[in-house]
Amino acid sequence: MKFGVNILNFGRYATPEHLAGWAAFAEERGFHSAMISDHIAVTPDVAAQYPAPFYDPFATLAWLAGKTSRVELGTTVAVLPYRHPLATARTVANIDNFSGGRMVLGVGVSWPEQEFAALGVPFGKRGAIADEYLEAIIGAWTHDTASFEGRFASYTDVATEPRPVRRPHPPVWGGGASRAAMRRAVRFGQAWHPVYPPLGWLREEGLPALRALAEQEGRQVPAFAPRIRLEVAGLPLPDDERRAGEGSLEQIHSDLEELAAMGAEHVLFDTYRGTPDLLRPPEEEQRMLAEVAEKVVNLEAGTLR
């Protein structure tokens, strides 16, 4: 397995210094990826969970590409309906070039209705927009000159270079746990990227549904790359009160063993506790990640200890 860290690009500790420090930490410690979340308009529904300042993921990743040399960089997840697909395609291709082919595009549709309203994007059509935009993005990545005709975006004879370094294109991780999100990952993605998925649900419902959808679509089952909340506790937590990645080091090890048995190829650790009042200085969160790297996972070997 590969292991990554979620860089917190929002809230009172989000500064250029700390963002650069997160990327340096991920690379120096040997994590395989460093990924960043996405919002454009910090409306009240967004701010209740992800407060300002909120650094743009693509601008930040382009900057961090020049400060790193090995770690993969990506979005967890970019909200597809917020940006014209040509803008997203070109920006991601540029970052893939700047980084020497280290960009991953995690995608989703998000949930803040006020943010959608602020951006003038119809909330009820966000899934259909995301599917269409993703098709348009991949078309722009894979042709020097591209045309596209859709309900929400159209373009003709657009020169798209520079093409991405990775061929045929940067990996797409389809975020979300709904049936529509899983179908999007199957149709367009190289990985399915659910956020905070319960292990029992994954085993009994999520992964069987993903395999069934892949069979229906006549496509390969995408890789399994979950994002889990990491919270190291001094003592074991009751199993019915915790999520995967929360608890003692032994419980976290057991969770990762189960994810590995389910076929997880990449696990992204997220240290954010969910509300602005629980934000911690990056140094505290990085100490927790370092402890997991030292006692639970072998980053160099890509195995558990």
C-alpha positions in Angstrom: 0.0 0.0 0.0 0.9 3.6 -0.4 0.2 6.2 2.3 -0.5 9.9 2.0 -1.3 12.9 4.1 -4.1 15.5 3.7 -2.7 19.0 3.9 -5.0 21.3 5.8 -5.3 24.4 3.5 -7.9 26.2 5.6 -8.4 27.7 9.0 -6.2 29.7 11.4 -3.1 27.6 10.8 -3.2 27.8 7.0 -0.3 30.0 6.0 2.2 29.8 3.2 4.8 28.8 5.8 2.7 26.0 7.1 1.6 24.8 3.7 5.2 24.5 2.6 6.0 22.8 5.9 3.3 20.2 5.3 4.7 19.3 1.9 8.3 19.2 3.2 7.1 16.9 6.1 5.4 14.5 3.7 8.3 14.3 1.4 11.0 14.0 4.0 9.1 11.4 6.0 8.6 9.3 3.0 4.9 9.5 2.5 3.7 8.8 -1.0 1.3 11.6 -1.5 0.2 15.0 -0.2 -3.3 16.1 -1.1 -5.5 19.2 -0.6 -9.2 19.9 -0.4 -11.2 22.4 -2.4 -13.7 25.2 -1.9 -13.9 28.5 -3.8 -16.6 30.5 -1.9 -16.4 30.2 1.8 -20.1 30.7 2.4 -21.5 30.1 5.9 -22.2 26.4 5.3 -18.6 25.9 4.2 -17.1 28.0 7.0 -18.9 26.0 9.6 -16.6 23.1 8.7 -13.8 24.6 6.7 -13.1 28.2 7.8 -11.2 30.9 6.0 -8.5 31.5 5.0 -9.0 28.8 2.4 -6.1 28.4 0.0 -7.0 27.4 -3.6 -5.8 23.8 -4.1 -4.5 24.2 -7.6 -2.5 27.4 -6.9 -1.1 25.8 -3.8 -0.2 22.5 -5.6 1.5 24.4 -8.4 3.6 26.2 -5.8 4.4 23.1 -3.9 5.4 21.3 -7.1 8.5 23.5 -7.1 9.2 22.8 -3.5 9.1 19.0 -3.8 10.6 16.4 -6.0 9.2 13.0 -5.2 5.8 13.1 -3.4 2.7 12.8 -5.5 0.4 15.9 -5.3 -3.3 15.9 -5.6 -6.8 17.1 -4.7 -9.1 15.4 -2.2 -11.3 16.4 -3.8 -11.7 19.1 -6.5 -15.3 20.0 -6.9 -15.8 19.5 -10.7 -18.9 21.7 -11.2 -17.2 24.8 -9.9 -14.9 25.3 -12.8 -15.1 25.2 -16.6 -13.6 21.8 -17.7 -11.1 23.5 -20.0 -9.8 25.5 -17.0 -9.5 22.4 -14.9 -7.9 20.4 -17.6 -5.3 23.1 -18.4 -4.5 23.8 -14.8 -4.0 20.1 -13.9 -1.9 19.5 -17.0 0.3 22.5 -16.1 0.8 21.2 -12.6 1.6 17.7 -13.9 4.3 19.4 -16.1 5.7 21.5 -13.3 5.9 18.5 -11.0 7.4 16.1 -13.6 4.2 13.9 -13.7 3.2 13.8 -10.0 -0.3 15.2 -10.2 -3.5 13.2 -9.1 -6.9 14.7 -9.8 -9.3 13.6 -7.1 -12.9 14.7 -8.0 -16.3 15.1 -6.4 -19.5 17.1 -6.4 -19.6 18.4 -2.8 -22.5 19.5 -0.7 -22.7 23.2 0.3 -25.8 24.6 -1.4 -24.9 28.2 -0.5 -21.5 27.8 -2.2 -23.2 26.5 -5.3 -25.6 29.5 -5.3 -22.7 32.0 -4.8 -21.0 30.5 -7.9 -24.2 30.4 -10.0 -24.0 26.6 -10.4 -27.3 24.6 -10.2 -27.0 22.4 -7.1 -29.5 19.9 -8.3 -27.5 19.2 -11.5 -24.1 18.9 -10.0 -23.8 15.2 -10.6 -24.7 15.5 -14.3 -22.3 18.5 -14.7 -19.5 16.5 -13.0 -19.9 13.6 -15.3 -19.9 15.8 -18.4 -17.0 17.9 -17.2 -14.9 14.9 -16.5 -15.4 13.5 -20.0 -14.5 16.9 -21.4 -11.4 17.1 -19.2 -10.1 13.7 -20.2 -10.7 14.6 -23.9 -8.6 17.8 -23.5 -5.8 15.9 -21.8 -5.6 13.2 -24.5 -5.7 15.4 -27.7 -3.5 18.3 -28.9 -6.6 19.9 -30.3 -10.0 19.0 -28.8 -13.7 19.6 -29.3 -16.6 18.8 -27.0 -20.3 19.2 -27.2 -22.4 18.9 -24.0 -25.4 20.2 -22.1 -23.3 22.3 -19.8 -20.1 23.0 -21.7 -19.1 23.1 -25.4 -15.9 24.0 -27.2 -14.5 23.5 -30.7 -10.9 23.2 -32.0 -9.2 24.2 -28.8 -5.4 23.7 -28.6 -4.8 22.0 -25.3 -1.0 21.8 -25.0 0.9 21.3 -22.9 -0.4 17.8 -22.5 0.1 16.1 -19.2 3.4 14.3 -18.6 1.6 11.2 -17.4 0.0 9.2 -20.2 -2.7 8.8 -21.1 -3.4 11.4 -18.4 -3.0 12.0 -14.7 -4.8 9.5 -12.4 -8.4 10.4 -11.7 -9.7 9.4 -8.2 -13.5 9.4 -8.0 -14.6 10.6 -4.6 -17.9 9.9 -2.9 -19.8 6.9 -1.6 -23.1 7.3 -3.4 -24.0 4.9 -6.3 -23.6 7.8 -8.7 -20.2 8.6 -7.3 -19.1 5.0 -7.6 -20.4 4.8 -11.2 -18.4 8.0 -12.0 -15.2 6.4 -10.5 -15.9 3.2 -12.6 -16.5 5.1 -15.9 -13.8 7.7 -15.6 -11.4 7.0 -12.7 -8.3 5.0 -12.0 -9.3 4.8 -8.3 -12.4 5.1 -6.0 -11.7 7.5 -3.2 -14.4 7.4 -0.5 -14.0 9.7 2.5 -14.2 8.3 6.1 -15.9 5.1 5.0 -17.0 2.6 7.7 -15.2 -0.6 7.4 -18.3 -2.8 7.8 -20.1 -0.8 5.1 -17.1 -1.1 2.8 -16.9 -4.8 3.2 -20.6 -5.6 3.0 -21.9 -2.9 0.7 -19.5 -0.4 -0.8 -16.9 -2.6 -2.5 -19.5 -5.2 -3.7 -21.5 -2.4 -5.2 -18.3 -1.0 -6.9 -17.5 -4.4 -8.4 -21.1 -4.8 -9.6 -21.1 -1.4 -11.2 -17.9 -2.2 -13.0 -19.4 -5.4 -14.3 -22.5 -3.6 -15.5 -20.4 -1.0 -17.3 -18.0 -3.6 -18.7 -15.0 -1.8 -17.2 -12.2 -2.7 -14.9 -12.8 -2.2 -11.2 -10.9 0.9 -10.2 -8.3 0.8 -7.5 -9.4 1.4 -3.9 -7.9 4.5 -2.3 -9.8 5.6 0.8 -9.3 8.7 2.9 -9.5 7.9 6.6 -9.5 10.2 9.7 -6.4 9.7 11.7 -6.7 10.2 15.5 -4.2 8.4 17.8 -5.5 7.8 21.3 -3.5 6.7 24.3 -5.9 4.0 25.1 -8.2 1.8 22.9 -11.5 3.4 22.0 -14.8 1.4 22.0 -15.2 0.0 18.5 -18.8 1.2 18.3 -17.7 4.7 19.0 -14.8 5.1 16.6 -14.2 5.2 12.9 -11.4 3.6 10.9 -8.1 5.3 11.8 -9.2 6.4 15.3 -8.0 4.8 18.5 -4.8 3.2 19.8 -1.9 2.3 17.5 -3.0 -1.3 17.7 -6.5 -0.4 16.6 -5.2 1.7 13.7 -2.9 -1.1 12.7 -5.9 -3.5 12.7 -7.9 -1.0 10.6 -5.2 -0.8 8.0 -4.8 -4.6 7.9 -8.5 -4.8 7.1 -8.3 -2.2 4.4 -5.3 -4.0 2.9 -7.3 -7.2 3.0 -10.1 -5.4 1.1 -7.5 -4.4 -1.6 -6.7 -0.8 -0.7 -3.8 0.4 -2.7 -3.5 3.9 -1.3 -4.7 5.2 2.1 -4.8 9.0 2.7 -4.5 10.0 6.4 -6.6 13.1 7.4 -5.8 14.6 10.8 -8.6 17.2 10.7 -11.1 16.5 13.5 -14.1 18.1 11.7 -14.8 21.4 13.2 -12.9 24.7 13.4 -12.7 24.7 17.2 -10.7 21.5 17.1 -8.0 22.7 14.8 -4.5 21.9 16.0 -1.1 23.4 15.1 0.5 21.5 12.2 3.3 20.5 14.4 0.9 18.5 16.6 -0.7 16.8 13.7 2.6 16.0 12.1 3.9 14.4 15.3 0.9 12.1 15.2 1.6 11.1 11.6 5.3 10.6 12.4 4.3 8.2 15.2 2.2 6.2 12.9 5.0 6.2 10.3 7.4 4.9 13.0 5.2 2.3 14.7 2.4 1.3 12.3 3.4 1.6 8.7 6.7 1.1 6.8 6.6 3.8 4.3 9.7 2.7 2.4 8.4 -0.8 2.0 4.7 0.1 1.6 3.7 -2.4 4.2 2.5 -2.5 7.8 4.9 -3.1 10.6 
